Every structure is written in C-alpha cells, then in structure tokens.
Amino acid sequence: MEALIPIIIVIAKVIGITFVLTLPIIAYSVYAERRFAAIIQDRVGPNRTGFAGLLQPLADGLKFILKEDFVPSHVNKFFFWLAPGLTMVPALVTLSVVPFGSALFGEKLVIADVSVGPLLVFAIASLSVYGITIAGWASNNKYSFFGGVRSCAQMISYEIALGLSVIPVLMVFGELNLSNIVQQQSESGWLILPLWNESGHMFSSAFWASPETHERLWLWIPMTISFFIFTISIFAETNRMPFDLPECETELVGGYHTEYSSMKFALFFLGEYAAMIVGSALIVTLFLGGWSLPFGWDSWVFDTFGNWAGLIHLGVFLGKLVAFILFFILIRWTVPRFRYDQLMKLGWVVFFEAALINIFIATVIIAAPHLDKGPLAALIIGVIIFSVLMFYIAKSLDKMLSSDGSDDKELIPPAENANN
Amino acid sequence: MAKVTKLTRPTLNKSDEVYLIGIFKGTLVTLKHAFKSLVGKSRGSESLKSSGLGVTMQYPEEKWDDELPEYYRGAPALVTDEQDRERCVSCQLCEFICPPKAIKIIPGEIPEGDEWAKVEKKPKEFEIDMIRCIYCGLCEEVCPEQAIYLRKDYAITGTSREEMVHDKERLYEIGGKRVGLVNKWNNLK
C-alpha cells in the first residue's frame, strides 16, 4: 500500500493537469480566439450556444465527432493516420515539465520534476514538425506538400533561434529545473522585471549600492533581447499568425491539413493551440516568474494559506497563461503574414546573429565581477569584434539573399516585361 | 476635367525600419478597436443600430424593420380597394412578365347578372411561388389596376415547398387594403 501512494499521486497529477486543466484551456482558447477576434473586428462572435456562447467548444467537438471521417483514396494510409497524433502528442507531453503552481500539501504541482526541463521541452516539441511534414507528404497533394515542406524549414530555422536565445537565461539561473527556476524568480524578482520583487526594498540606498543589483540591471538588457527573440520564435514554432505559412489559406488552400476532416483535422487544430499553450507556459515560466506573485507577496501567500498556497499560485499561473494567449490572439489580428523569404531572413539573418551576440553579452556581464580589469577589457573587445563580424555576415547574407531572385523586379521575366 | 493627384509612397523613417515599434503601434490600434467594441462605441455602431457589442445587430431579437426605406421590395402581395373588392382583374400581365415564372393565375369569370359584370374577370386562383420569386418588382410595375404590390415582409419562411407557395388568401392577408385609383372597377368608366 505504501508503495502505491506515489503512483496514485502521479496519476492524480497527470489527470488533473492534463485532462482537468489543459484540455479545457485548449478548447476554450479556440472560443477565446473567436470571441476576441470578433471584438477586435467590431463583430460579436459565437454568443448563442449556452450563456454568452460558453458551450460553443462542446458544440464544436460534437460537430467534429459527427462529421464523416473521410480518407481520400490517393493518400498513404499509415502516415495519414499517424500524422494528427504526432502533432497533438508532443505538445501534451511537454506539459509534463511545466510547473503549474507551488506545492499543495508538500506535492509540487508539476507532473515530472526533472532537472532537464527546457531541454526536454525542446527535444519533444521539435518532434511536432514530423506531424506536420508527414501530414503534408502523406496527403499526396501539392498544396499539402508545400505546407509540410514550409513548416519543416520554418520550424527547424526557428528552433535554432529558440535554443540560442534561451542559453543566456539558463546561464543566469544556473539551473535546468523549471520548478527551481520559478522558485528563484519568486525569491529575487522576475527575470525581465528585476525590480518587482523587493517589497519596498528598492527605495533604500543600500539596495542600489549593492553589486548584485547592478549585475541584475545590466543583465536586464540581454534578458529583454532573449525575451523578444524567444517570444517571436515561439510564434514561429507554433505556426501562429505572422508566421502561419504552413497553412496559409490564401496561398495553399489549407496547407498541410487540406485533406483532413473530422476528428483528424480537429487534432491538428487543437494541437496548434496546445503548442501555443505550452509556448506561453514556457515564456511565463522562464521570463515572467511562472506561478510567483510580484512585490514579495509570495511570502504573504505562503504564511496565510499554508498548504493551500499552491491553489493561489495555480490561479496566478493560469492568469498569466491566459493573458499570454490573448496576446497571441492580439498579435494574430495585428500583424499581416510574412512572405516566405522574409520569414527565413528574419530567422537566419536577424535572430540567429542577435541570439549569438546576446549570449556573449550575458557572458561578459556574468563574468565581470570575477575578473580583473585586463582580462575583462580583452573579453569586451573580443565580444565587440565578434558582434561586428556577425553584423557583417548578416549584412552580406542579406545582400546575397535579396539579389538572389527574391527581389520583386527580377521575378518578372524580361520577355513579359517587353510585352507590357 | 478631373484633377490628377500623384501620390508617392511614403519613405520609412527610423522607427518604421525597426519594425517592432510599428508592431507596437499596430497593437495599440487593434486594442483600441477591441476596447471601443466592448463599450459599444465602434465607428458606425450608432447608425447600424448595434446591440452593444461591435456594430452587429442581434437579428431575431432586434430588427431593422422601422429603418426600411419606402421603396423596399419585399414579398409581393395582392391588395383590395377601399370597398374590399379584389383589385385584380386577372389580366395575367404579371404572370407573363414575371422573369422567374413564379406567378400562376387561373382566371374566373364574373357571372352575367353580377353588379360588376363589366369587369369580366377576377382571379379564381392566384399563386406566387416564393421559392422562385426574385423580388424584382416587375409585377408591381406592370399591373394596370395597382392590384399587386411589393410589401416590406422579407422573412418568408416555410418547412416545405408547398408552404412556400402563397395562395390567394395568404396574398390578401399580407397585402391588406390599398386606397387609390381603380380602372375597371370604376363605375364611371
């Protein structure tokens, strides 16, 4: 019996976090997307099913189940069936390492408290590219194939920026366990809002004089750059709007899921939202303090609620998550879709170099207190030379790409030009 | 002679080139729309009679009926004159002009001894198939007796094809009474 208790706890966590929390959030983020999009566009959105349309996700699900699950005769059946699962499953698996709250009766609100959190997320999340690529290929249809190939190239490109931009963050924390990362932020301030957690301490002159504060203020620069690159890369990774080229309906009919219907399509659709939720959760965990409250209110929560503090923190985390999902939706209806070469240029020419330089800037700031003047100056000069070199490479790559036929003028054949 | 204004593409300034600032500005525009939409102050919500969210009117609960213009072309219907006589004299002009052939008239004779024997005919059956009707208003235009009018009813619904065929009774029910000139039904003519 004693041996069973940990297993029961794990099962309760899996069911609670995945089925009770995340799946409804996925369903309702579709509803939120439709309502918020409508509000932005001066419309109303679904408001008839249930109170204010709140039963709409259930109705959608029912519709998907009742639709005919059509498999075209020209597809590769095995991969056609495999692909939807391959997009949905990785997104849900990555949820296992996200800390949803602090401890509830001594049990951390995270399914797997492993010490390789971000690495596991990257490793599993990059599998979802297989889902989309295989879907495009197995559909045996040129538009789907284009969508699959595009997503393949896009996700691989942005994974590099994603991985590089998170390195400075992990250097600052010195830690790969997401629960401990959040714990650190809870104690000493959120990563990109470093002055928030001092509970009035920041008004004392001792605080401003301490070298720790100086280091944190300096670190704020590379952390903000990391935050921008990471957030935008997450947009690209999840195929969200400014980067939704794999499924852009104006060019590719429906992209990789053109041939899918019924529940198989729903899996793609919900997989995209699941990936969005995992991405938001990761951004919130790494940069915005996860479940922690600002201004040192966490200690107050722990004192007042004791064993139930985990629930408060769960609420805080979900609040931040929902805010980020709304931000995703807001961006979707603000920024128009990129052209494909612009997308690739942003990934390879801007973000790749910027993330690399950012790593070195963070390194210098972290190393500075431990170094003498001479080596420090040498290090700074080295970083500057490296940055200039990177900048030069980016510029020349940019020039090479834009003279390589992606320029509008050269796309029109000269003969046709003469006719006009 | 129209005046030709040559427009030049605006050059990007430094803040536009950075792009992130542009996105930020765009986000503010979108948020402003969302906020205005939530408080029911979207542009045009007043004149479009919005129900409070965005510019949309919640249709079955709120209707546009009192805003319909005089010349609105809804369902065609037959009218009676002020003495409750059927204005229609079964000349069948509307039946012939109807582009989708939605009107079907079976004329009936007014018997010899009747007070209005000089009118000769009145419709025995008059049917308009509302599935075929295109609301063009040619029947109204062609009618010499001003007996058929396009009313403002637009929500013509039914659960079967038979229900969508308006017979004479239904047409008079929609149409009602219309005061004014009569030709054949006029004693003096």
Chai-1 contact restraints between the chains, C-beta under 6 A:
chainA,res_idxA,chainB,res_idxB,connection_type,confidence,min_distance_angstrom,max_distance_angstrom,comment,restraint_id
A,I39,B,A34,contact,1.0,0.0,6.0,A-B,restraint_1
A,I39,B,S37,contact,1.0,0.0,6.0,A-B,restraint_2
A,I40,B,T30,contact,1.0,0.0,6.0,A-B,restraint_3
A,I40,B,H33,contact,1.0,0.0,6.0,A-B,restraint_4
A,I40,B,A34,contact,1.0,0.0,6.0,A-B,restraint_5
A,D42,B,S37,contact,1.0,0.0,6.0,A-B,restraint_6
A,D42,B,S42,contact,1.0,0.0,6.0,A-B,restraint_7
A,D42,B,G54,contact,1.0,0.0,6.0,A-B,restraint_8
A,D42,B,V55,contact,1.0,0.0,6.0,A-B,restraint_9
A,R43,B,G54,contact,1.0,0.0,6.0,A-B,restraint_10
A,R43,B,T56,contact,1.0,0.0,6.0,A-B,restraint_11
A,V44,B,L53,contact,1.0,0.0,6.0,A-B,restraint_12
A,V44,B,G54,contact,1.0,0.0,6.0,A-B,restraint_13
A,V44,B,T56,contact,1.0,0.0,6.0,A-B,restraint_14
A,L330,B,T30,contact,1.0,0.0,6.0,A-B,restraint_15
A,W333,B,T30,contact,1.0,0.0,6.0,A-B,restraint_16
A,T334,B,G26,contact,1.0,0.0,6.0,A-B,restraint_17
A,T334,B,T27,contact,1.0,0.0,6.0,A-B,restraint_18
A,T334,B,T30,contact,1.0,0.0,6.0,A-B,restraint_19
A,V335,B,I23,contact,1.0,0.0,6.0,A-B,restraint_20
